């Protein structure tokens, strides 16, 4: 049976627990400072920053806790239905980045902190613009009879189930990912065809940096890594069984 490989443990580690807990403690300290001095702009900046970190860390922790409880080896997904990027999470994140940047720019912090705030604010506004323009909706996953269709910005491609040789769960910077190794990237259809060079560059960049041609971030789609990896492995396993049955029939 086609299985799912894991480079790291599926459950949360010490740092996954520490980040939201420590950030919440800093939030409590900032609230206490604001209680004594509501005009303290440094306290407002600290509260905004650590609240956002607690949100991101807590969301990652919940995903990893659910992953540890997930034990199924087979997951079936309805075909032909696109799984879009989780717009609500990205909207909250973009607003959070913008608010944190504004709080730091309004506070008497060193120039380096203000420079970081400018970058953070630009990232938040960029995300808001992407959401407003519907660009994030172009990113999707879709389970089709022939393979897994992945929508990127400006193009989409489909990896045939028989072209997937490995499915692996792994983490990068504490964030869970699902990676797919492809037997032959040259036969992957890309739409529009003019964007094929972009897709091939993406595959090569992913392979060099992450060790897999296709790298999926389940949290961006509101999914857990175990569920997504098992769903893909189920389709690959079914394809292998179908091919084996055809060979036996001959």
Backbone as a ProteinNet text record, in pm:
[ID]
protein_1_A
[PRIMARY]
XXXXXXXXXXXXXXXXXXXXXXXXXXXXXXXXXXXXXXXXXXXXXXXXXXXXXXXXXXXXXXXXXXXXXXXXXXXXXXXXXXXXXXXXXXXXXXXXXXXXXXXXXXXXXXXXXXXXXXXXXXXXXXXXXXXXXXXXXXXXXXXXXXXXXXXXXXXXXXXXXXXXXXXXXXXXXXXXXXXXXXXXXXXXXXXXXXXXXXXXXXXXXXXXXXXXXXXXXXXXXXXXXXXXXXXXXXXXXXXXXXXXXXXXXX
[TERTIARY]
84.8	0	87.4	50.1	123.4	107	216.5	209.5	250.6	244.8	282.3	406.9	510.9	634	631.1	699.9	708.3	853.5	899.2	1035.6	1041	931	926.7	805.9	806.1	693	567.2	452.4	330.3	270.6	310.3	251.1	329.6	273.6	342.8	461	562.6	680	677.5	787.2	794.8	778.3	843	833.4	691.1	619.4	481.3	392.5	417.1	342.5	391.2	523.3	580.8	538.6	532.3	506.6	373.7	258.9	134.1	126.8	183.9	178	258.3	381.3	466.6	405.8	352.6	291.4	170.4	91.3	-23.7	20.8	130.7	183.2	226.2	290.3	327.8	204	98.4	-26	-84.4	-80.9	-130.3	-48.9	84.2	169.2	136.5	111.8	77.9	-55.9	-152	-282.5	-266.9	-182.3	-157.8	-95.4	-1.3	60.4	-42.1	-132.9	-236.5	-337.5	-356	-447.8	-394.9	-261.5	-200.7	-179.2	-160.5	-138	-195.6	-323.8	-387.5	-322.7	-242	-180.1	-42.3	-3.5	128.3	130.8	192.4	193.9	282.4	386.6	470.5	390.3	304.9	221.7	122.9	65.4	-27	44.7	165.3	242.1	276.1	317.5	348.5	226.6	112.3	-10.7	-50.3	-42.1	-78.3	15.1	144.2	241.8	225.7	220	214	77	-27.3	-158.7	-158.8	-95.3	-85.5	-0.4	111.2	196.6	122.4	41.9	-35.3	-139.3	-199.4	-298.3	-234.4	-122	-53.8	-3.9	59.5	111.1	0.9	-109.5	-221.1	-287.1	-299.3	-357.8	-271.8	-140.1	-48.8	-55.7	-62.8	-70.8	-197	-310.1	-435.2	-427.6	-368.6	-353.2	-267.7	-160.6	-72.1	-136.1	-217.4	-288.5	-388	-459.3	-552.4	-477.1	-357.1	-278.9	-237.7	-202.7	-160.1	-274.7	-396.9	-512.3	-560.5	-513.4	-559.6	-489.9	-567.9	-511.9	-555.6	-645.2	-697.7	-588.2	-597	-501.9	-566.2	-697.6	-767.3	-865.3	-858.7	-948.1	-1000.9	-1132	-1194.6	-1243.9	-1219.3	-1255.8	-1344.8	-1445.9	-1535.2	-1456.5	-1475.9	-1402.9	-1464.2	-1378.4	-1424	-1464.5	-1439.5	-1477	-1349.2	-1327	-1203.7	-1203.7	-1090.2	-1069.2	-990.6	-1059	-996.9	-913.5	-826.9	-747.7	-840.2	-801	-883.1	-880.1	-980.4	-982.8	-995.9	-1072	-1093.6	-962.9	-884.6	-757	-661.9	-652.8	-563.4	-609.1	-742	-793.3	-755.6	-773.7	-736.1	-586.2	-507.1	-362	-321.1	-381.3	-345.4	-384.3	-502.2	-544.1	-452.2	-416.4	-327	-191.6	-135	-6.1	-15.1	-124.6	-141.4	-156.6	-234.6	-255.2	-125.6	-50.6	76.8	172.9	178.7	267.3	228.2	98.4	52.9	86.5	70.8	100.7	248.6	335.1	478.9	522.1	461.6	496.8	452.5	347.5	298.8	371.5	452.4	520.9	664.2	720.1	860	958.3	972	1060.4	1180.9	1290.9	1410.3	1379	1466.2	1441.9	1437.9	1515.1	1514.4	1376.9	1316.3	1182.6	1080.5	1098.4	1006.6	1024.9	1149.8	1173.7	1105.7	1115.1	1046.4	895.4	845.9	702.2	656.7	740.9	707.3	695	790.2	785	660.6	631.3	514.5	385.8	379.2	260.7	243.4	355	347.2	296.6	343.5	296.8	147	103.4	-38.7	-125.7	-82.9	-159.6	-158.7	-44.7	-37.4	-135.1	-140.3	-235.1	-379	-408.6	-543.2	-578	-480.6	-504.2	-528.1	-452.6	-470.3	-609.3	-653.2	-785.8	-894.3	-880.1	-981.1	-989.5	-875.9	-873.4	-911	-930.8	-967.9	-852.1	-728.1	-611.5	-594.5	-624.6	-607.6	-705.3	-818.9	-916	-866.1	-760.6	-702.8	-620.7	-583.2	-507.8	-606.3	-595	-688.8	-626.8	-689.2	-659.1	-786.6	-774.3	-892.7	-857.6	-933.8	-914.9	-998.4	-930.6	-997.1	-970.7	-1050.3	-1027.4	-886.7	-832	-700.3	-584.2	-604.9	-494.4	-531.2	-431.3	-449.4	-422.7	-522.4	-508.8	-475.2	-370.4	-323.9	-330.2	-402.5	-411.6	-313	-226.7	-131.3	-173.2	-95.8	-127.4	-101.7	-206	-190.3	-183.5	-172.4	-173.3	-213	-241.2	-272.8	-211.5	-187.3	-129.8	-194.1	-183.5	-243.6	-138.9	-119.5	-25.9	-106	-82.1	-153.9	-121.3	-221.1	-200.6	-87	-75.4	31.4	168.4	173.2	299.5	356.1	281.9	326.7	397.1	522.9	600.1	617.9	589.4	603	521.3	457.5	387.7	453.6	494	565.1	512.3	489	459.4	590.4	605.2	724.5	693.2	787.1	772.1	886.3	854.8	955.6	921.8	1014.9	991.8	868.7	847.8	737.3	602.8	597.6	471.4	462.3	349.2	337	314.4	377.3	362.7	340.1	289.3	279.3	354.2	451.3	531.3	503.9	504.9	483.2	605.5	659.5	768.2	707.5	747.8	691.4	792.1	741.4	829	877.8	787.2	822.9	749.8	818.7	756.1	730.2	795.9	779.3	643.3	571.6	440.3	325.5	357.2	252.8	187.8	56.6	-9.2	-25.7	0.5	-8.6	-105.8	-192.2	-289.3	-272.8	-251.8	-229.4	-91.2	-77	46.8	166.9	140.5	249.7	317.7	250.6	308	382.9	403.1	476.7	615.3	693.2	823.8	812.9	705.6	687	664	583.7	555.5	682.3	761.3	884.1	984.6	990.5	1077.6	1029.3	898.3	841.9	877.4	863.6	898.6	1046.4	1131.7	1276	1311.3	1250	1277.1	1229.7	1111.8	1061.6	1152.3	1196.5	1281.2	1412.7	1468.9	1597.4	1583.8	1477.2	1464.1	1390	1292.5	1207.2	1219	1284.8	1300.3	1180.3	1087.6	970.1	931.4	883.6	846.4	726.5	626.1	505	500.7	490.5	485	352.8	271.9	139.8	138	81.7	65.3	-80.5	-110.5	-250.3	-323.1	-252.5	-317.9	-374.2	-311.5	-360.6	-498	-530.2	-659	-753.4	-716.8	-799.5	-798.5	-690.3	-680.9	-570.3	-577.8	-470.2	-380.4	-251.1	-155.6	-184.3	-225.4	-252.6	-368.1	-472.3	-589.6	-553.3	-482.4	-446	-351.1	-250.5	-154.7	-222.6	-311.8	-380.5	-475.4	-539.9	-631.1	-555.5	-439.2	-358.1	-305.2	-255.3	-203.1	-311.5	-435.1	-546.7	-566	-562.9	-581.6	-465.3	-343.7	-227.4	-234.6	-275.2	-288.4	-394.2	-507.1	-612.1	-561.9	-482.5	-428.3	-331.3	-249.5	-156.2	-230	-336.6	-415.9	-483.1	-532.4	-597.5	-500.1	-379.4	-278.2	-236.4	-224.7	-188.2	-295	-421.5	-531.6	-532.3	-502.6	-497.8	-386.4	-271.5	-160.6	-194.7	-262.5	-301.3	-404.8	-492.1	-596.5	-535.8	-420.8	-355.7	-289.5
-121.3	0	125	223.6	349.5	423.4	461.6	524.9	670	731.5	871.2	876.2	940.1	953.4	1078.3	1072.7	1187.8	1211	1333.9	1367.5	1408.4	1458.1	1505.6	1444.7	1452.9	1404	1481.6	1415.1	1482.5	1572.4	1553.8	1631	1757.4	1844.3	1967.9	1941.6	2025.1	2016	2123.5	2132.6	2228.1	2371.3	2404.5	2541.5	2574.2	2474.1	2497.3	2535	2474.9	2510	2642.5	2663.7	2780	2911	2912.4	3039.3	3103	3034.2	3100.8	3131.5	3042.5	3066.2	3190.3	3198.5	3313.7	3442.8	3435.8	3556.3	3602.2	3508.3	3545	3609.5	3560.9	3622.2	3766.7	3790.2	3926.7	4013.6	3953.6	4027.8	4070.3	3980	4011.7	4125.8	4121.1	4228	4361	4357.7	4481.4	4537	4448.3	4493.3	4558.3	4500.6	4559.1	4697.5	4713.5	4843.9	4944.8	4900.2	4990.8	5025.6	4934.6	4961.9	5076.6	5078.7	5185.9	5313.2	5296.1	5412.8	5385.6	5417.7	5387.6	5457.2	5560.7	5635.3	5580.6	5471	5413.3	5349.1	5418.3	5367.5	5244.2	5232.9	5113.5	4990.1	5009.4	4897.7	4855.8	4956.1	4923.1	4847	4891.1	4823.2	4679.8	4663.3	4529.4	4439.3	4493.3	4414.1	4368.9	4459.1	4423.2	4315.7	4332.3	4237.5	4098.5	4091.5	3961.1	3895.3	3974.2	3915.1	3846.8	3911.3	3850.5	3723.5	3728.2	3608.9	3495.7	3529.5	3427.9	3365.7	3447.6	3396.5	3299.3	3339.3	3252.8	3125.7	3140.9	3024.3	2932.2	2990.3	2908.2	2831.5	2895	2827.3	2709	2730.1	2621.5	2508.9	2543.9	2443	2358.5	2422.2	2347.5	2250.9	2296.3	2208.8	2086.9	2108.3	1997.5	1902.9	1957.7	1871.7	1782.1	1840.6	1759	1655.3	1692.4	1596.9	1477.4	1502.8	1393.4	1295.6	1347	1261.7	1189.1	1231.5	1172.9	1039.5	933.9	799.3	729.7	789.1	722.2	703.9	595.3	568.1	587.9	606.9	629.5	745.2	839.8	955.8	975.6	979.5	1002.3	1146	1208.7	1348.5	1355.4	1440	1458.6	1516	1459.7	1503.1	1630	1708	1822.4	1944.2	1945.5	2059.5	2129.4	2253.7	2322.5	2356.3	2331	2368.8	2499.1	2609.1	2740.5	2774.3	2874.2	2923.5	2978.3	2957.6	2999.9	3152.1	3216.4	3362.4	3428.3	3368.2	3429.5	3440.4	3331.6	3333.5	3436.4	3440.9	3536.5	3679.8	3701.3	3836	3881.3	3793.6	3827.2	3853.1	3770.5	3788.3	3921	3956.3	4081.7	4203.1	4197.4	4307.2	4315.7	4198.7	4197.5	4258.4	4225	4282	4434.1	4480	4624.1	4696.8	4639.5	4701.7	4705.9	4596.1	4591.9	4696.4	4708.2	4806.6	4948	4977	5110.4	5139.8	5039	5058.4	5087.2	5018.3	5040.3	5174.1	5212.6	5342.1	5457.9	5436.3	5541.9	5544	5441.5	5431.2	5481.6	5528.5	5576.5	5459.7	5390.5	5274.4	5309.5	5233.4	5260.5	5251.8	5312.6	5319.4	5180.6	5085.9	4951.2	4886.4	4906.8	4852.9	4918.6	5049.2	5117.6	5068.8	5040.3	4986.4	4850.3	4766.9	4637	4656.8	4760.2	4788.6	4829.1	4904.5	4943.9	4820.3	4728.5	4604.4	4523.7	4514.9	4440	4503.1	4635.8	4704.9	4687.3	4690.5	4669.6	4529.6	4430.7	4293.2	4281.6	4346.2	4342	4407.3	4524.5	4593.3	4514.1	4450.5	4367.2	4251.2	4186.2	4076.4	4125	4240.1	4295.9	4323.9	4376.5	4402.3	4274.4	4169.4	4040.5	3983.5	3997.6	3947.3	4026	4160	4244.5	4218.4	4188.5	4163.8	4020.8	3937.5	3798.1	3710.6	3758.9	3681.3	3553.9	3563.1	3444.7	3334.3	3372.2	3272.3	3190.2	3240.8	3165.6	3047.2	3048.3	2937	2831.8	2711.5	2606.6	2469.1	2370.8	2229.3	2162.5	2070.3	2000.6	1856.2	1764.5	1621.7	1584.5	1551.6	1514	1366.1	1305	1163.1	1134.2	1228.4	1204	1238.7	1330.9	1371.2	1487.1	1539.3	1652.9	1781.5	1867.8	1996.5	2102.7	2179.1	2283	2417.3	2510.5	2644.1	2738	2799.3	2898	3034.7	3136	3269.1	3279	3280.6	3298.4	3171.1	3054.7	2930.5	2815.3	2702.7	2582.3	2461.6	2357.4	2236.1	2115.2	2002.2	1879.3	1768.1	1712.8	1602.5	1472.7	1387.2	1260.1	1173.9	1098.6	1012.9	913.6	863.6	768.7	832.5	965.8	1037.8	1076.2	1047.7	1079.3	956.4	972.7	859	865.4	979.6	989.9	1106.2	1083.4	1187.4	1196.4	1316.1	1331.2	1450.6	1429.9	1540.5	1589.2	1721.2	1775.8	1916	1972.4	2106.5	2195.1	2321.9	2422.6	2546.3	2588.2	2699.7	2674.6	2548.2	2512.9	2501.5	2524.6	2519.6	2385.9	2313.8	2184	2199.2	2111.3	2107.6	1964.1	1950.6	1821	1832.9	1744.2	1748.5	1629	1651.5	1545.9	1535.6	1415	1388.5	1334.9	1391.1	1356.8	1273.9	1171.5	1086.8	1160.2	1231.1	1300.7	1434.2	1541.4	1673.9	1726.3	1667.5	1714	1681.6	1584.4	1546.6	1612.2	1699.7	1765.9	1875.4	1864.3	1967.9	2097.7	2209.4	2341.7	2426.4	2498.7	2587.7	2728.9	2830.2	2821.3	2764.8	2708.4	2642	2737.2	2867	2964.6	2978.5	2933.8	2944.5	2819	2725.3	2602.6	2632.7	2727.8	2757.3	2799.8	2873	2914.3	2793.5	2698.2	2577.9	2495.3	2479.5	2401.1	2467.2	2600.7	2671.1	2651.2	2651.2	2628.4	2489.3	2389.1	2251.8	2242.1	2304.3	2297.5	2370.4	2486.9	2562.3	2485.9	2424.6	2345.6	2225.5	2159.6	2041.3	2077.1	2191.9	2232.3	2278	2349.2	2407.8	2318.5	2239.7	2160.5	2010	1968.1	1826.2	1760.5	1839	1784.6	1879.2	1823.7	1907.4	1996.1	1939.4	2013.3	2026	2149	2174.2	2244.6	2182	2234	2273.8	2389.8	2436.9	2413.8	2304.9	2271.5	2381.2	2449.2	2552.8	2664.6	2691.9	2797	2762.1	2633.3	2588.2	2541.6	2569.4	2528.4	2378.8	2310.9	2165.8	2127.6	2005.5	1948.9	1865.9	1864.3	1797	1647.6	1584.4	1440.8	1406.4	1487.3	1463.1	1478.9	1587.5	1611.5	1503.9	1468.4	1366.6	1231.7	1194.7	1066.2	1064.7	1178.6	1185.3	1166.1	1229.8	1214.4	1071.4	1017	880.5	779.3	806.6	717.1	710.2	825.7	827.5	760.5	783	719.5	568.6	526	382.1	320.2	388.6	337.1	324.6	421.6	417	300.5	277.7	165.4	32.2	22	-101	-122.3	-12.8	-23	-70.8	-15.6	-56.2	-200.1	-241.5	-381.1	-477	-437.5	-523.2	-535.3	-425.3	-427.4	-519.2	-515.4	-602	-749	-777.6	-915	-964.9	-872.2	-911.5	-948.8	-889	-923.3	-1059.3
0	0	0	-79.4	-86.7	45.7	107.9	239.4	236.2	353.2	370.4	456.8	405.9	483	568.6	681.1	771.1	806.9	787.9	826.5	972.8	1025.9	1163.2	1232.2	1366.1	1442.2	1407.5	1402.5	1362.6	1469.1	1595.2	1703.7	1734.7	1820.3	1857.4	1948.9	1936.6	2021.9	2129.4	2202	2312.3	2263.8	2152.2	2100.6	2055.5	2003	1960.1	2078.4	2194.3	2315.3	2373.6	2369.6	2435.9	2369.7	2235.7	2167.2	2206.8	2196	2235.1	2383.3	2468.3	2612.9	2650.5	2601.2	2632.4	2578.1	2455.1	2395.9	2475.8	2524.1	2606.7	2737.7	2795.7	2918.1	2891.6	2777.7	2742.3	2718.6	2663.7	2644.6	2779	2875.4	3010.2	3070.4	3052.7	3104	3036.8	2904.3	2833.2	2880.2	2904.9	2954.9	3091.5	3176.5	3308.9	3295.2	3201.4	3178.8	3130	3043.2	2993.4	3102.2	3195.9	3307.7	3393.1	3409.2	3488.7	3407	3275.9	3190.9	3051.8	3029.4	2899.9	2780.6	2805.2	2695.2	2658.5	2718.5	2693.3	2554.3	2458.5	2321.4	2306.5	2386.6	2383.6	2425.7	2526.1	2572.1	2463.5	2394.4	2284.8	2173.7	2141.6	2037.3	2079	2204	2253.1	2255.1	2295.7	2298.8	2159.2	2062.3	1924.5	1869.7	1893.4	1839.2	1900.8	2032.8	2098.2	2082.5	2063.8	2036	1899.4	1800.5	1668	1672.4	1745.4	1757.5	1828.2	1929.2	2000.1	1907.7	1822	1727.3	1628.8	1570.3	1473.8	1542.2	1657.8	1728.7	1776.5	1823.8	1869.7	1756.4	1640.4	1524	1480.6	1477.3	1440.8	1542.8	1670.6	1776.6	1762.7	1734.6	1718.5	1600.8	1490.8	1374.1	1409.4	1484.1	1518.1	1619.7	1709.9	1804.2	1731.5	1633.9	1555.7	1473.4	1424.7	1346.9	1432.7	1558.8	1645.8	1673.4	1673.1	1699.4	1574.2	1457.7	1331.8	1307.9	1291.2	1276.5	1147.3	1071.1	952	846.9	774.6	666.5	529.1	525.2	399.1	415.6	322.1	323.3	182	166.7	36.2	26.8	-86.5	-109.9	-233	-227.9	-341.9	-459.3	-576.4	-694.7	-755.1	-818.3	-895.3	-816.1	-684.7	-600.2	-554.8	-595.7	-555.4	-406.7	-343.8	-203.9	-206.1	-178.4	-190	-66.8	-83.4	28.8	136.5	262	375.7	386	326.6	321.1	456.1	549.3	680.1	757.5	755.9	828.6	768.8	635.8	571.3	594.8	601.3	627.8	767.9	866.2	1004.1	1013.3	944.7	947	884.8	771.9	704.6	788.8	850.3	937.3	1058.9	1113.7	1228.7	1197.2	1081.8	1042.6	1027.9	970.1	949.9	1082.1	1174	1304.8	1384.5	1382.5	1455	1398.7	1267.2	1205.1	1245.7	1244.3	1283.2	1429	1516.7	1658.6	1681.1	1608.5	1625.3	1566.2	1455.1	1395.6	1483	1562.5	1651.6	1785.1	1812.9	1941.8	1930.3	2042	2041.3	2046.3	1934	1927.5	1840.9	1851	1768.8	1619.8	1541	1396.3	1332.9	1387.8	1331.5	1349.1	1465.2	1489.8	1397.1	1373.9	1283.2	1139.4	1101	967.2	951.6	1054.4	1050.9	1043.4	1112.5	1109.8	970.2	899.9	763	673.7	686.8	608.2	644.4	774.7	820.4	767.9	775	724.6	574.7	501.5	356.9	325.7	403.1	383	413.1	520.6	554.4	448.5	399.5	295.7	164.7	135.1	14.6	23.6	138.9	157.7	144.4	204.3	192.9	47.5	-27.7	-169.1	-246.9	-214.7	-281.4	-252.1	-127.5	-90.2	-161.5	-162.6	-226.7	-376.7	-439	-583.1	-619	-517.7	-542.9	-586.2	-567.7	-611.2	-529.5	-399.2	-315.4	-353.2	-410.2	-451.9	-569.6	-636.9	-747.8	-698.6	-571.9	-515	-464.7	-517.2	-478.2	-499.3	-437.2	-459.9	-507.2	-600.6	-650.6	-683.4	-624.3	-650.8	-772.6	-881	-1005	-1034.4	-1120.9	-1152.5	-1203.6	-1281.2	-1341.7	-1249	-1156.1	-1070.7	-980.6	-911.5	-821.3	-898.5	-904.5	-971.2	-867	-893.8	-801.8	-872.5	-814.6	-871	-804.8	-883.3	-834.2	-886.9	-856.5	-907.1	-1055.9	-1135.3	-1278.5	-1359.8	-1296.4	-1372.3	-1280.4	-1341.8	-1265.4	-1335.8	-1260.7	-1316.8	-1250	-1317.2	-1265.4	-1261.8	-1143.7	-1124.7	-1125.5	-1224.8	-1233	-1112	-1067	-950.1	-973.5	-1094.3	-1124.9	-1136.8	-1138.9	-1150.4	-1013.6	-909	-772.5	-715.3	-679	-627.5	-475.8	-416.3	-270.5	-217	-103.5	-28.4	108.4	149.9	276.8	354.2	481.7	572.7	633.7	642.7	706	756.8	830	884.8	837.8	821.7	791.9	874.1	958.9	1050.3	1138.1	1173.5	1261.1	1193.8	1062.4	988.4	914.8	926.6	859.1	709	632.3	487.2	441.9	320.5	253.9	122.2	101.4	-20.4	-109	-240.4	-338.6	-428.4	-439.4	-533.4	-662.3	-776.8	-906.7	-985.3	-1052.6	-1133.6	-1258	-1326.7	-1450.4	-1454.6	-1419.7	-1418.1	-1559	-1658.1	-1795.2	-1854.8	-1797.3	-1851.3	-1774.8	-1679.6	-1602.1	-1687.7	-1716.5	-1797.2	-1717.9	-1784.4	-1722	-1802.4	-1734.4	-1798.9	-1742.2	-1829.1	-1973.1	-2005.2	-2124.5	-2163.4	-2162.4	-2184	-2186.5	-2050.5	-1944.1	-1809.6	-1766.8	-1860.5	-1827	-1769.1	-1826.3	-1765.4	-1619.3	-1584.9	-1446.2	-1356.2	-1404.7	-1326.3	-1306.8	-1413.1	-1403.3	-1307.8	-1311.2	-1217.7	-1073.8	-1056	-923.2	-872.5	-958.9	-920.5	-880.6	-961.1	-934.7	-805.4	-782.4	-659.8	-536.6	-546.9	-434.7	-406.4	-513.1	-496.1	-428.7	-468.4	-411.6	-266.3	-236.4	-102.6	-4	-53.5	35.4	13.2	-95.6	-121.2	-186.2	-240	-308.6	-421	-532	-647.1	-616.3	-549.2	-513.2	-361.9	-312.9	-168.9	-137.8	-54	-19.1	128	156.7	294.4	335.2	404.1	436.6	513.5	604.8	685.5	599.4	484.5	395.3	336.8	338.1	285	395.5	520	631.6	655.6	614.9	626.9	724	774.7	854.7	763.7	794.7	707.6	695.8	805	800.5	708.9	713.3	628.7	481.6	448.8	309.2	257.3	336.6	292.9	274.1	366.5	355.3	236.1	207	92.7	-38.5	-50.3	-171.8	-182.2	-70.1	-70.6	-106.2	-65	-98.9	-249.3	-316.8	-462.2	-533.6	-484.8	-546.7	-529.4	-410.6	-383	-474.2	-491.8	-580.6	-723.5	-768.4	-904.7	-920.3	-820.7	-828.1	-830.8	-752.4	-752.1	-888.7	-948.5	-1078	-1184.5	-1182.2	-1280.8	-1259.8	-1133.1	-1106.2	-1153	-1135.3	-1181.2	-1334	-1404.1	-1549.6	-1599.4	-1532	-1569.8	-1547.9	-1438	-1409.4	-1509.7	-1552.3	-1648.4	-1783.1	-1815	-1941.8	-1929.7
[MASK]
++++++++++++++++++++++++++++++++++++++++++++++++++++++++++++++++++++++++++++++++++++++++++++++++++++++++++++++++++++++++++++++++++++++++++++++++++++++++++++++++++++++++++++++++++++++++++++++++++++++++++++++++++++++++++++++++++++++++++++++++++++++++++

